[in-house]
Amino acid sequence: MIFKTLKRSLGSVLNIVNETDEEGTIREIYDKIPVRGNNTWMLICSAILASIGLDTGSGAVIIGAMLVSPLMSPILGVGLSVGINDREMLIASVKNLGIAALAGLSVSTLYFMLTPLGEPTNEILARTKPTLLDVMVAFFGGVAGIVSISRTDKSNAIPGVAIATALMPPLCTAGYGLARGRFDFFFGGFYLFFINAVFISLATFLIVKYLKFDIKHYLDKATELKVARIMAVVLFIVVSPSIYFLYNIYQSVQTKKKIEQLIVRDFASRDNEIIKWEVTETDSLNTIKIYSVGSPVPDTMITYYNTLLTDNSLSKHRVKLVQLDVSAEDVRRMASDITNNLTKDFLKTIEIQKLHSERADSLLKLASAYTPVSASRELKLIFPEINKVEIGEMVSVAEGKTRLDTVMLVMIDWKKQEQVTVKGKNPVAPGIDAEMVRAYETRIRNYMSNRFKRDSVRVSSTI
């Protein structure tokens, strides 16, 4: 009795067969399949917006690109046409999806060939190794999409589905890979796009079958069984790499946890203060770099750590200690100075807001004059490879314009690798090469822009 009541209650809550608009669903999807007219313009705009968002690392711009992307309809059309056995719709869906994908890939490739930036941001890197979780996002996003469209009373779920499945950004990541010759980025981004397309189509097919849409032409049992087998093989081929990527990510997380338990915590307990630690992976050997200040560490301790790693199935990892020529007390004092300066800046800002506007500008400049000192100390702590930092303002006038533009200029003198010396058993900060400089400059530019709320920040380096 209880089971029947529960079953009846769940049936009424989960029932989506009622209020299904079969004719309206087919018409709405079919009408939006062709890539022409306004759909073409929306596709181009979406590709450009997604490329800009990926290039600048702006999540807000990427979300905007997802919302205007017209890629959902051809993908839904593939699943719907297979579900109702409509060959004409299937051909049109596949054809227009191919055109749309090629157009998005071409536009993004052209953009990344011309952009002056082009560094691999976190938004790009996040779309180069799809996992099983991305498969689940695509599938359930597809379910939400077809269920919302099939209702008599249409819902507003499609924008959310577009954001969740994110069809255009991975396609533009593939374009970045083509433009920059990074074929690992190309295959990773295109594979994520392919996953989204396949599993949105699969979700559409299953929901259409569940809702029992009318089939145009009935298939014989042998053909139906053959189609089912082909779909199973295709799905296995599509999902397998994502399972591999997810397993690698899981292994990496577990390895870092083990390193933290075996090495990092023990090292921090020996009167040393860790600034940061990271794992640099290569094909032959993985280096665990620990940047710290405090008591000198003897070579026997490094040997002990390496033996400990080998005994715990981490034989490919080796410890490298980088001790800064600064005492732990100095670090704490600098951190205290930074906190005090930030507090002073905040209090001065409050005072400035209470003053007359003419006096506020001058006082604001006076208050902000202290912040570059704090920022230079912070940069040296974050990047021990820095030898000297100079921060100032630069005024520029564009040709043909009378308005002055103020640019924050950060000049950095990096330590050379060949100039690294050792004082006793306490090695100083490492040097840096040209390739590392380019990566660090982008991080420093973003940091200073956020720190000072400035749009124009220029970083100049000397080695």
C-alpha positions in Angstrom: 0.0 0.0 0.0 2.8 2.4 1.0 4.8 1.4 -2.1 1.9 2.0 -4.4 1.2 5.4 -2.8 4.9 6.4 -3.1 5.0 5.2 -6.7 1.8 7.2 -7.5 3.3 10.3 -5.8 6.6 10.1 -7.6 4.7 9.5 -10.9 2.7 12.6 -10.5 5.9 14.7 -9.6 8.1 13.3 -12.3 5.6 13.0 -15.1 6.5 15.0 -18.2 4.2 13.2 -20.7 1.3 15.5 -19.9 1.3 19.0 -21.5 3.7 17.8 -24.2 3.5 19.9 -27.4 4.8 17.4 -30.0 3.9 19.4 -33.1 5.2 22.7 -31.6 8.5 21.0 -30.5 9.2 19.6 -33.9 8.3 22.9 -35.6 10.4 25.1 -33.2 13.5 22.9 -33.5 13.2 22.5 -37.3 12.7 26.2 -38.0 15.9 27.1 -36.1 18.2 24.5 -37.6 19.3 26.4 -40.8 22.4 28.6 -40.3 21.4 31.7 -42.3 20.3 35.3 -41.9 20.3 36.4 -38.3 21.6 33.0 -37.1 24.8 33.6 -39.1 25.3 37.0 -37.5 24.6 35.6 -34.1 27.1 32.7 -34.7 29.9 35.1 -35.8 29.2 37.4 -32.8 29.1 34.5 -30.4 32.5 33.2 -31.7 34.1 36.6 -31.4 32.7 37.2 -27.9 33.9 33.7 -26.8 37.3 34.3 -28.2 37.7 37.6 -26.5 36.5 36.1 -23.2 39.0 33.2 -23.5 41.8 35.6 -24.5 41.2 37.9 -21.6 40.1 35.3 -19.1 36.7 37.0 -18.6 34.0 34.6 -17.5 31.3 37.3 -18.0 32.1 37.7 -21.7 32.2 34.0 -22.2 28.7 33.7 -20.6 27.5 36.3 -23.0 28.9 34.3 -25.9 27.0 31.2 -24.7 23.7 33.0 -24.6 23.8 34.3 -28.2 25.2 31.1 -29.7 22.8 29.4 -32.2 24.5 26.0 -32.0 21.9 24.3 -29.7 19.1 23.9 -32.4 21.1 21.8 -34.9 22.3 19.5 -32.1 18.7 19.1 -30.8 17.7 18.5 -34.4 20.1 15.5 -34.6 18.6 13.8 -31.6 15.0 14.6 -32.6 15.4 13.4 -36.2 16.9 10.1 -35.0 14.1 9.7 -32.5 11.3 10.2 -35.0 13.2 8.7 -37.9 13.1 11.9 -40.0 16.0 11.5 -42.5 15.5 15.0 -44.1 15.7 16.7 -40.7 18.8 14.5 -39.8 20.6 15.5 -43.0 19.7 19.2 -42.5 20.8 19.1 -38.8 24.2 17.4 -39.5 24.8 19.7 -42.5 24.1 22.9 -40.6 25.9 21.8 -37.5 29.0 21.1 -39.6 28.7 24.6 -41.2 28.2 26.3 -37.8 31.2 24.4 -36.3 33.4 25.2 -39.3 32.4 28.9 -39.2 33.0 29.2 -35.4 36.3 27.5 -35.7 37.4 29.8 -38.6 36.3 33.0 -36.8 38.1 32.0 -33.6 41.2 30.9 -35.5 41.4 34.2 -37.3 40.9 36.1 -34.0 43.7 34.3 -32.2 46.0 34.8 -35.2 45.5 38.6 -35.0 45.2 39.2 -31.2 48.2 40.9 -29.5 47.5 38.8 -26.3 47.2 35.1 -27.1 48.5 33.7 -23.7 46.8 30.5 -22.6 44.5 31.8 -19.8 42.8 29.7 -17.2 39.6 29.8 -19.2 41.4 28.2 -22.2 43.2 25.6 -20.1 40.0 24.6 -18.4 38.6 23.4 -21.8 41.6 21.3 -23.0 41.1 18.1 -20.9 37.4 17.1 -20.8 36.4 14.6 -18.2 33.5 12.3 -17.4 32.0 15.2 -15.5 31.7 17.2 -18.7 29.8 14.2 -20.2 27.3 14.4 -17.4 26.9 18.2 -17.8 26.2 17.8 -21.5 23.7 14.9 -21.0 21.7 16.5 -18.3 21.9 19.9 -20.0 20.4 18.2 -23.1 17.6 16.6 -21.0 16.7 20.1 -19.6 16.8 21.6 -23.1 14.5 19.1 -24.8 12.1 18.9 -21.8 11.7 22.7 -21.7 11.1 23.0 -25.5 8.6 20.1 -25.5 6.2 21.8 -23.0 3.0 23.5 -24.1 4.0 26.3 -21.8 7.6 27.1 -22.8 10.1 27.6 -20.0 13.2 29.8 -19.8 15.6 26.9 -19.4 17.3 27.3 -22.8 19.7 30.1 -21.7 20.7 28.1 -18.6 21.3 25.0 -20.8 23.4 27.1 -23.2 25.5 28.3 -20.3 25.8 24.8 -18.8 26.9 23.0 -21.9 29.0 25.9 -23.2 29.2 24.9 -26.9 31.0 27.8 -28.4 33.9 28.3 -25.9 35.4 24.8 -26.5 35.1 25.3 -30.2 37.0 28.6 -29.9 39.6 26.9 -27.7 40.1 24.6 -30.7 40.5 27.7 -32.8 43.2 28.9 -30.4 45.0 25.7 -30.8 45.0 26.0 -34.6 46.1 29.6 -34.5 49.0 29.0 -32.1 50.1 25.6 -33.3 49.0 23.9 -30.1 47.3 20.8 -31.3 46.8 19.5 -27.8 44.6 22.5 -27.2 42.9 22.0 -30.6 42.0 18.3 -29.9 41.1 19.0 -26.3 38.7 21.8 -27.2 37.2 20.1 -30.2 36.7 16.9 -28.2 34.8 18.8 -25.5 32.6 20.4 -28.2 32.1 16.9 -29.7 31.1 15.5 -26.3 28.6 18.2 -25.8 27.1 17.7 -29.2 26.8 13.9 -28.9 25.3 13.8 -25.5 22.9 16.6 -26.0 21.7 14.7 -29.1 21.5 11.5 -27.0 19.5 13.1 -24.3 17.1 14.6 -26.9 16.7 11.1 -28.5 15.9 9.4 -25.2 13.4 12.0 -24.1 11.7 11.9 -27.5 11.4 8.2 -27.2 10.1 8.5 -23.6 7.5 11.0 -24.8 6.5 8.6 -27.6 6.7 11.1 -30.5 5.2 9.7 -33.7 7.7 8.0 -36.0 7.6 9.0 -39.6 8.7 5.6 -41.0 8.9 2.4 -38.9 12.1 0.5 -39.0 12.3 -3.3 -39.0 13.7 -5.0 -35.9 17.0 -6.0 -37.6 17.7 -2.4 -38.7 16.7 -1.0 -35.3 19.0 -3.4 -33.5 21.9 -2.5 -35.9 21.3 1.2 -35.2 21.3 0.6 -31.4 24.6 -1.3 -31.7 26.2 1.4 -33.8 25.1 4.1 -31.2 26.5 2.0 -28.3 29.9 1.7 -30.0 30.0 5.5 -30.9 29.1 6.4 -27.3 31.8 4.1 -25.9 34.4 5.7 -28.2 33.3 9.2 -27.3 33.2 8.6 -23.5 36.5 6.6 -23.2 39.0 9.5 -23.5 36.9 11.6 -20.9 37.2 8.7 -18.4 41.0 8.6 -19.0 41.2 12.4 -18.4 39.1 12.2 -15.2 41.3 9.4 -13.9 44.5 11.4 -14.6 43.0 14.4 -12.7 42.0 12.2 -9.8 45.5 10.7 -9.7 47.1 14.1 -9.8 44.9 15.3 -6.8 45.7 12.2 -4.8 49.5 12.6 -5.5 49.4 16.2 -4.3 47.6 15.2 -1.2 50.2 12.5 -0.5 53.1 14.9 -1.1 51.5 17.4 1.3 51.2 14.8 4.0 54.6 13.3 3.5 56.8 16.3 2.7 55.1 19.7 3.1 53.7 19.3 6.6 56.9 17.7 7.9 59.0 20.5 6.4 56.7 23.2 7.8 57.1 21.7 11.3 60.9 22.2 11.3 61.0 25.9 12.0 60.5 26.8 8.4 57.8 28.9 6.8 56.7 27.8 3.3 55.9 30.7 0.9 54.6 28.3 -1.8 55.1 24.8 -3.2 54.4 23.4 -6.6 55.0 20.2 -8.7 56.7 20.6 -12.1 55.9 17.6 -14.2 58.0 16.2 -17.1 58.1 12.9 -18.9 61.1 11.5 -16.9 61.0 13.3 -13.5 58.6 15.4 -11.5 60.2 18.1 -9.3 58.6 19.2 -6.1 59.7 22.8 -5.6 59.3 24.2 -2.0 60.0 28.0 -1.6 60.6 28.8 2.1 62.3 31.0 4.6 63.7 30.0 8.0 66.4 27.7 9.3 68.9 26.2 6.7 68.0 22.7 5.6 70.9 20.2 5.3 71.4 18.0 2.2 70.6 14.9 4.3 67.1 16.2 4.8 66.5 16.3 1.0 67.9 12.8 0.7 65.5 11.7 3.4 62.5 13.2 1.6 63.5 11.6 -1.7 63.8 8.2 0.0 60.4 8.8 1.6 58.9 9.5 -1.8 60.3 6.3 -3.3 59.0 4.2 -0.4 55.5 5.6 -1.0 55.2 4.8 -4.7 56.4 8.3 -5.8 59.8 7.3 -7.3 59.4 9.7 -10.2 59.3 12.7 -7.8 62.2 14.6 -6.4 62.4 17.4 -3.8 64.0 20.7 -4.6 64.2 23.3 -1.8 64.5 26.9 -2.6 65.3 28.9 0.5 65.1 32.7 0.4 67.7 34.8 2.0 65.1 36.2 4.4 64.3 35.2 7.9 60.9 34.1 9.0 60.7 37.2 11.3 61.3 39.4 8.3 58.6 37.8 6.3 56.1 38.2 9.2 57.2 41.8 9.6 56.7 42.5 5.9 53.3 40.8 6.0 52.4 43.0 9.0 53.6 46.1 7.1 51.4 45.1 4.1 48.4 44.7 6.3 49.0 48.0 8.1 49.4 49.8 4.8 46.2 48.3 3.4 44.4 49.4 6.6 45.8 52.9 6.3 44.8 53.0 2.6 41.3 52.0 3.5 41.0 54.6 6.3 42.4 57.3 4.1 39.9 56.4 1.3 37.0 56.8 3.8 38.4 60.2 4.9 38.9 61.3 1.3 35.2 60.6 0.5 34.2 63.0 3.2 36.2 65.9 1.8 35.4 68.4 -0.9 35.9 67.0 -4.5 38.8 69.4 -5.2 40.7 68.3 -2.2 39.8 64.6 -2.6 41.9 64.2 -5.7 45.1 65.4 -4.1 44.6 63.4 -1.0 43.8 60.3 -3.0 47.2 60.6 -4.8 48.9 61.1 -1.4 47.3 58.0 0.0 47.9 55.8 -3.0 51.6 56.9 -3.1 52.2 54.3 -0.4 50.6 51.4 -2.1 53.2 50.7 -4.8 55.7 50.0 -2.0 53.4 47.4 -0.6 52.8 46.0 -4.0 56.5 45.7 -4.7 57.0 43.8 -1.5 54.1 41.5 -2.3 55.5 40.8 -5.8 58.9 39.9 -4.3 57.3 37.5 -1.9 55.2 35.8 -4.6 58.0 35.7 -7.2 61.3 35.1 -5.5 63.0 35.3 -8.9 62.6 39.1 -8.9 65.7 41.1 -8.3 64.3 44.6 -8.3 60.8 46.2 -8.9 60.0 49.8 -9.8 56.4 51.0 -10.1 55.4 54.3 -11.5 53.0 56.3 -13.7 53.6 57.0 -17.4 51.7 59.6 -19.4 51.1 58.9 -23.1 49.4 60.8 -25.9 48.0 59.0 -28.9 48.7 60.5 -32.3 45.8 62.8 -33.3 44.4 63.0 -29.8 44.7 65.7 -27.2 43.6 63.7 -24.1 46.4 62.3 -21.9 46.3 58.7 -21.0 47.9 57.5 -17.7 49.5 54.0 -17.7 50.9 52.2 -14.7 54.4 51.0 -15.5 55.9 48.1 -13.7 59.6 47.6 -14.4 61.1 44.3 -13.2 64.7 43.2 -13.1 64.8 39.4 -13.0 67.7 37.3 -11.6 69.7 35.4 -14.2 69.9 31.6 -13.8 73.7 31.6 -14.2 74.0 34.2 -11.5 72.5 32.1 -8.8 74.9 31.7 -5.8 74.9 29.7 -2.7 75.6 31.1 0.7 76.7 28.2 2.9 73.9 25.7 2.8 71.2 28.4 2.3 70.5 28.8 -1.5 69.0 32.1 -2.6 66.0 32.6 -4.9 66.4 30.9 -8.4 66.9 32.7 -11.7 64.4 32.9 -14.5 64.6 32.3 -18.3 62.8 34.2 -21.1 60.0 31.7 -21.4 59.1 32.0 -17.7 59.2 35.8 -18.0 56.4 35.8 -20.5 54.2 33.7 -18.3 55.0 35.7 -15.1 54.4 39.1 -16.9 50.8 38.1 -17.6 50.2 37.1 -14.0 51.8 40.3 -12.7 49.8 42.4 -15.1 46.5 40.9 -13.9 47.6 41.2 -10.3 48.5 44.9 -10.5 45.3 45.6 -12.5 43.2 44.1 -9.7 45.3 45.5 -6.9 45.0 49.1 -8.1 41.8 48.8 -10.1 43.6 50.0 -13.2 42.7 49.2 -16.8 46.1 50.2 -18.2 49.1 48.3 -16.8 52.3 47.7 -18.7 55.0 45.3 -17.5 58.6 45.7 -18.7 61.2 43.1 -17.9 65.0 42.9 -18.0 67.0 39.8 -17.3 
